[in-house]
Amino acid sequence: MRMLAMVSAVAIGTAAMCNLVSAAAPVYVAQATIVTPVASPSETEIAGVTWRCEGDQCEGKGERRTMDSYMKECRKVAEALGELSSYTSRGRAMSKRDVQNCNKLAGKGE
């Protein structure tokens, strides 16, 4: 009986820790590579998502998904951060052609 109580306590503690970790994890995660690197680390909010850039690498994290269109997300990021050479949102990498279109829509491409 005592062993069962100990196993139950460990299981409850583990479940509580898992809930804390999942509650703290952002719902929206994206990455972008910018053509013109930033001189020093910077932070920008775009449509409720906090983007942190260092060099040419930027990462966006947010508590919720803010836009319904993958291209619209990319365009907003390019408008705010500058021309992009790559864009990945929620684990989906944008093709080189789509990144070029994204930059054009943002007025940052050729």
Buried (B, 14 or more C-beta within 10 A) or exposed (E): EEEEEEEEEEEEEEEEEEEEEEEEEEEBBBBBBBBEEBEEEEEBEBBEBBBEBEEBBBBBBBEEBBBEEBBBBBBBBBBBBBBBBBBBBEEEEBEEEBBBBBBEBBEBBE
